[in-house]
């Protein structure tokens, strides 16, 4: 894979050195037109009609000018909001709030399905852009116009793909989600960077892709009902309800099976229990324990931060790919983690020694391996691939996350160390598998 920063630099230099001929240069990010989609069975069958002829484009141009002359503060605010970052950026900010209101959906990892839909739709949009090469409206836009071809609109294809998938997962919010997506599309017309027909075509493309992704999501294995079988061994974890036990039956998106990265069995925790009881808390250890216990979307937020730092906003396919690989990796990691937990029913510290009181509440599922640590290591491995210069930062964050679970008193050290190895291997496998496709 080319260095991201080098790719962006070449794009800028190429555009800067091209005369204003009325036709967009074929910048390096058009390589995305040759990328493969991930979950579409027959992507070649999802197409849009050719853009309107010159006469209709002139009519559309007048419509845009009229709208731009009547913009109120609310519409101007919408333009600024949706123009921040690449098209996928805002939707990855929006989804945590939806999940927080409906936690029972969280185990299905709707962010992964949303990002896959946005990614596959964006790749198809890039193929169409390169096919038709329609220039953007020749107006004084209210934002910096993307340097890509205009048809179809990348914000519209992304918004439609995201909104329909989210409407499936959060049906009670469907109307407001779709209204938000339409507002995102309209903001590009109001900003003077898209024709109405660009938006219409993008929406149609995104919707078609979303319908296929939703069909896949409906078969993700989440309908499996727990058979009620519970561990009876007092030397292992027990509880009233084993949260996440049905995840073992979920269908992975990239890894071959739930047990592909299953580690060996845990040891006896006698010595580790002594270590935990003798551990002396510090301000830092408490801070780390509380921070990682309360944070939920830090890795997605960190990915967005890195995209801004590396000025990737104009490369919608690259941004969509990073978000998608990251969230898909976490989807499959969750399945693999729960497979290992319920293969061994690893006991928790407060059950191993009932006189021990942890710093925070112990989650209602087995301890070995640590889900936080494995998820962090998985995420760190993915981000390290795309942002290799920041590898040490990601690795340290993963270690901090793992250590925090020991500090919190809810995981033995082996839970965390095993999870870091497991998550790193899983993350590397997923990103390398994706990039070879």
C-alpha positions in Angstrom: 0.0 0.0 0.0 1.3 3.5 -0.8 2.0 5.9 2.0 -1.2 7.9 2.5 0.6 11.2 2.9 2.5 10.6 -0.3 -0.7 9.8 -2.2 -2.3 13.0 -1.0 0.8 15.1 -1.9 0.9 13.7 -5.4 -2.8 14.5 -5.8 -2.3 18.1 -4.8 0.7 18.6 -7.0 -1.0 17.0 -10.0 -4.1 19.2 -9.7 -2.0 22.3 -9.1 0.0 21.7 -12.2 -3.0 21.1 -14.5 -4.5 23.8 -16.7 -8.1 24.7 -16.3 -9.3 22.7 -19.2 -12.9 22.0 -17.9 -12.0 18.4 -17.2 -10.8 17.0 -13.9 -7.4 15.4 -13.8 -7.2 11.7 -12.9 -5.8 12.1 -9.4 -4.3 9.1 -7.6 -7.4 8.6 -5.5 -9.2 7.4 -8.6 -7.4 4.2 -8.0 -10.4 3.4 -5.8 -12.4 2.9 -8.9 -10.4 -0.3 -9.3 -10.9 -1.5 -5.7 -13.2 -4.4 -5.0 -16.4 -4.1 -3.0 -16.7 -6.4 0.0 -20.2 -7.8 0.6 -22.0 -7.1 -2.7 -22.8 -10.3 -4.6 -23.1 -8.6 -8.0 -21.8 -5.1 -7.8 -21.7 -4.7 -11.6 -25.4 -4.8 -11.6 -25.8 -1.7 -9.4 -25.6 1.2 -11.9 -26.9 4.7 -12.4 -28.0 6.3 -15.6 -25.7 8.8 -17.4 -25.8 12.3 -16.1 -28.1 14.9 -17.8 -27.1 16.6 -21.0 -25.7 20.1 -21.1 -29.1 21.8 -21.4 -30.4 20.3 -18.2 -27.1 21.0 -16.4 -27.6 24.7 -17.2 -31.1 24.6 -15.8 -29.8 22.9 -12.7 -27.1 25.6 -12.4 -29.7 28.3 -12.3 -31.6 26.4 -9.6 -28.5 26.1 -7.5 -27.8 29.9 -7.8 -31.3 30.7 -6.7 -31.1 28.5 -3.7 -27.7 29.9 -2.7 -29.1 33.4 -2.8 -31.8 32.4 -0.2 -29.8 30.5 2.3 -30.7 31.1 6.0 -28.4 30.6 9.0 -29.7 27.0 9.6 -28.9 25.9 6.1 -25.4 27.6 6.2 -24.8 25.7 9.5 -25.8 22.4 7.8 -23.3 23.1 5.0 -20.5 23.6 7.5 -21.5 20.6 9.6 -21.5 18.1 6.7 -18.5 19.6 5.0 -16.3 18.6 8.0 -14.0 15.7 7.0 -14.8 13.1 4.4 -18.4 11.9 3.9 -18.0 9.0 6.3 -16.7 11.1 9.2 -20.0 12.5 10.5 -21.8 9.2 10.4 -19.2 7.6 12.5 -19.8 10.4 15.0 -23.5 9.9 14.9 -23.8 6.2 15.5 -22.5 6.1 19.1 -25.4 8.3 20.2 -27.8 5.9 18.6 -26.3 2.8 20.3 -26.3 4.6 23.6 -30.1 4.8 23.4 -30.5 1.1 22.4 -27.8 -1.0 24.0 -29.3 -4.3 23.1 -28.3 -3.6 19.4 -24.7 -3.0 20.4 -23.6 -6.7 20.2 -24.6 -6.8 16.5 -22.0 -4.1 15.8 -24.2 -1.9 13.6 -21.2 0.4 13.0 -19.5 -2.4 11.0 -22.5 -2.9 8.7 -23.0 0.8 8.3 -19.3 1.3 7.3 -19.4 -1.6 4.9 -22.4 -0.1 3.2 -20.7 3.3 2.9 -17.5 1.7 1.7 -19.1 -0.5 -1.0 -21.3 2.4 -2.1 -18.3 4.8 -2.3 -16.3 2.3 -4.4 -19.2 2.0 -6.9 -19.5 5.8 -6.9 -15.9 6.2 -7.8 -16.3 3.8 -10.7 -19.2 5.9 -12.0 -17.3 9.2 -11.4 -14.5 8.0 -13.6 -16.9 6.6 -16.2 -18.8 9.9 -16.7 -16.2 12.5 -15.7 -18.8 15.2 -15.0 -17.3 18.5 -13.9 -18.7 20.3 -10.8 -20.9 23.3 -11.0 -18.9 26.3 -12.2 -19.9 28.6 -9.3 -18.3 30.4 -6.4 -19.0 27.6 -3.8 -19.4 28.2 -0.1 -16.9 25.5 0.7 -13.9 24.1 -1.0 -15.2 21.9 -3.8 -13.9 18.4 -3.8 -11.3 17.8 -6.5 -13.1 14.8 -7.9 -15.7 14.5 -10.6 -19.2 15.5 -9.6 -21.4 12.6 -10.6 -22.6 11.0 -8.5 -22.4 13.0 -5.2 -20.1 11.2 -2.7 -21.9 12.7 0.3 -25.3 11.5 -1.0 -24.1 8.0 -1.7 -22.6 7.8 1.7 -25.5 9.3 3.5 -28.1 7.1 1.8 -26.0 3.9 2.5 -25.5 4.9 6.1 -29.1 6.0 6.8 -30.9 3.0 5.4 -28.6 0.6 7.4 -29.1 2.6 10.6 -32.8 2.8 10.0 -32.8 -1.0 9.9 -31.0 -1.3 13.2 -32.9 1.6 14.8 -36.4 1.5 13.2 -37.9 3.8 15.9 -35.4 6.5 14.7 -35.8 5.8 11.0 -37.6 9.0 10.0 -35.2 11.3 11.8 -32.1 9.4 10.4 -33.4 9.6 6.8 -34.2 13.3 7.3 -30.7 13.9 8.5 -29.3 12.0 5.4 -31.4 14.1 3.1 -30.2 17.2 4.8 -26.6 16.1 4.2 -27.3 15.6 0.5 -29.1 18.9 0.2 -26.2 20.7 1.9 -24.0 19.9 -1.0 -26.3 21.5 -3.5 -26.8 24.5 -1.3 -23.0 24.8 -1.0 -22.7 25.0 -4.8 -20.5 21.9 -5.2 -23.1 19.4 -6.6 -25.9 19.4 -9.1 -29.3 18.1 -8.0 -28.9 15.2 -10.4 -25.6 14.3 -8.7 -27.4 14.1 -5.4 -30.3 12.1 -6.9 -28.0 9.6 -8.5 -25.8 9.3 -5.4 -28.9 8.6 -3.2 -30.1 5.9 -5.5 -26.8 4.2 -5.6 -26.3 4.4 -1.8 -29.9 3.0 -1.2 -29.4 0.0 -3.5 -26.1 -0.9 -1.8 -27.7 -0.5 1.7 -30.5 -2.9 0.8 -28.0 -5.6 -0.1 -26.0 -5.0 3.1 -29.1 -5.1 5.2 -30.0 -8.5 3.7 -26.6 -9.7 4.8 -27.0 -8.2 8.3 -30.3 -10.0 8.7 -28.4 -13.3 8.4 -25.7 -12.4 10.9 -26.7 -15.1 13.3 -28.0 -12.7 15.9 -31.4 -14.5 16.0 -29.8 -17.5 17.7 -31.5 -18.2 21.1 -29.3 -19.3 24.1 -30.0 -22.9 24.9 -29.7 -22.2 28.7 -26.7 -24.4 29.3 -24.6 -22.8 32.1 -21.3 -23.7 33.6 -21.6 -25.7 36.9 -17.9 -25.9 37.8 -17.2 -23.7 40.8 -13.7 -23.2 39.7 -14.9 -21.4 36.6 -17.1 -18.3 36.0 -20.7 -18.5 36.9 -23.6 -16.0 36.8 -27.3 -15.6 36.4 -27.0 -14.8 32.7 -23.9 -15.2 30.4 -24.0 -11.9 28.4 -22.9 -12.3 24.8 -22.9 -16.1 24.8 -24.8 -16.2 21.5 -22.1 -14.2 19.7 -20.3 -17.5 19.2 -23.1 -18.3 16.6 -22.7 -14.9 14.8 -21.3 -15.0 11.3 -17.8 -13.4 11.0 -17.3 -11.0 8.2 -13.6 -11.6 7.5 -12.2 -14.3 9.8 -12.9 -17.9 8.8 -14.5 -19.0 12.0 -15.2 -17.9 15.6 -12.4 -20.1 17.0 -9.7 -19.2 14.4 -7.8 -17.1 17.0 -8.8 -19.0 20.1 -5.9 -19.0 22.6 -5.0 -22.0 24.8 -6.7 -22.6 28.1 -6.1 -20.3 31.1 -3.8 -21.3 34.0 -4.7 -21.6 37.6 -4.9 -18.1 38.9 -3.6 -18.7 42.5 -0.4 -16.6 42.1 -2.1 -14.0 40.1 -4.8 -13.6 42.7 -2.1 -12.9 45.3 -0.6 -10.4 43.0 -3.9 -8.6 42.6 -4.6 -8.5 46.3 -1.2 -7.1 47.0 -1.4 -4.4 44.3 -1.2 -0.9 45.6 -3.3 1.6 43.7 -1.9 4.9 42.5 -3.6 8.0 41.0 -2.5 6.9 37.5 -3.7 3.3 38.0 -7.2 4.5 39.2 -7.4 7.0 36.4 -6.6 4.4 33.7 -9.1 2.0 35.2 -11.9 4.5 35.2 -11.1 5.9 31.8 -11.1 2.6 29.9 -14.1 1.4 31.8 -16.1 4.4 30.6 -14.9 5.0 27.1 -16.6 3.3 24.2 -15.7 4.9 20.9 -12.1 6.0 21.5 -10.6 4.0 18.6 -13.0 5.3 16.0 -12.5 8.8 17.3 -8.7 8.3 17.2 -9.0 7.1 13.6 -11.0 10.3 12.7 -8.3 12.4 14.4 -5.6 10.7 12.4 -7.4 11.3 9.2 -7.6 15.0 9.9 -3.9 15.1 10.9 -3.0 13.4 7.6 -5.3 15.7 5.7 -7.3 12.8 4.2 -10.6 14.6 3.9 -10.5 14.8 0.1 -10.0 11.1 -0.2 -13.4 9.7 0.6 -12.6 6.1 -0.5 -9.4 5.9 1.7 -11.3 7.3 4.7 -14.2 4.9 4.2 -11.8 2.0 3.9 -10.1 2.8 7.2 -13.4 3.2 9.1 -14.7 0.0 7.5 -11.6 -2.2 8.3 -11.5 -0.9 11.8 -15.2 -1.5 12.6 -15.3 -4.8 10.8 -12.2 -5.9 12.8 -14.0 -5.1 16.0 -17.1 -7.0 14.8 -15.1 -10.1 14.2 -13.0 -9.6 17.3 -16.2 -9.5 19.4 -17.1 -12.9 18.0 -13.7 -14.4 18.6 -13.4 -13.0 22.1 -16.8 -14.4 23.2 -15.8 -17.8 21.6 -12.8 -17.9 23.8 -14.6 -16.7 26.9 -17.3 -19.4 26.6 -14.8 -22.1 25.5 -13.1 -21.8 28.9 -15.5 -19.9 31.2 -12.5 -18.2 32.8 -13.2 -17.2 36.4 -13.1 -13.6 37.5 -11.0 -12.3 40.5 -14.1 -11.6 42.7 -15.3 -15.2 42.2 -11.9 -16.8 42.6 -11.6 -15.0 46.0 -14.9 -13.8 47.3 -13.2 -11.6 49.9 -11.8 -9.5 47.1 -13.6 -6.3 46.1 -12.7 -4.9 42.6 -12.4 -1.2 41.9 -15.3 -1.3 39.4 -18.3 -3.6 38.7 -17.3 -6.9 37.1 -19.0 -7.5 33.7 -21.5 -10.4 33.5 -19.4 -12.8 31.5 -16.2 -14.9 31.8 -12.9 -13.1 32.2 -10.4 -15.0 30.0 -9.4 -13.4 27.7 -10.0 -9.7 28.3 -12.4 -8.2 25.8 -11.2 -4.7 26.4 -7.6 -5.7 25.8 -8.3 -7.9 22.8 -10.4 -5.2 21.2 -7.8 -2.6 21.9 -5.0 -4.7 20.4 -7.2 -5.5 17.3 -7.9 -1.8 16.8 -4.2 -0.8 17.3 -3.1 -3.3 14.8 -5.5 -1.9 12.2 -4.6 1.7 12.8 -0.9 0.8 12.8 -1.2 -0.6 9.3 -2.7 2.7 8.0 -0.7 5.1 10.1 2.6 3.3 10.6 4.4 6.5 11.9 2.1 6.4 14.9 2.5 2.7 15.8 4.0 3.4 19.2 1.1 5.6 20.2 -1.4 2.9 19.2 0.6 0.1 20.9 0.9 2.1 24.1 -2.9 2.8 24.2 -3.6 -0.9 23.8 -1.2 -1.7 26.6 -2.8 1.0 28.8 -6.2 -0.4 28.1 -5.1 -4.0 29.0 -3.4 -2.8 32.2 -6.4 -0.8 33.2 -8.5 -4.0 33.5 -6.0 -5.4 36.0 -5.9 -2.1 37.9 -9.7 -2.2 38.0 -9.6 -5.6 39.6 -11.8 -7.4 37.1 -9.1 -9.3 35.1 -6.1 -11.3 36.0 -2.8 -10.3 34.3 -2.9 -13.4 32.1 -6.4 -12.4 30.8 -4.9 -9.2 29.5 -1.6 -10.5 28.2 -3.2 -13.3 26.3 -5.8 -10.9 24.9 -3.1 -8.5 23.6 -1.5 -11.3 21.6 -4.8 -12.6 20.3 -6.1 -9.1 19.3 -2.9 -8.2 17.5 -2.9 -11.4 15.5 -6.6 -10.9 14.6 -6.2 -7.3 13.7 -3.3 -7.9 11.4 -5.1 -10.8 9.8 -8.2 -8.7 9.0 -6.4 -5.7 7.6 -4.0 -7.8 5.5 -6.8 -10.0 4.2 -8.9 -6.9 3.3 -6.0 -5.1 1.5 -5.2 -8.2 -0.5 -8.8 -8.4 -1.8 
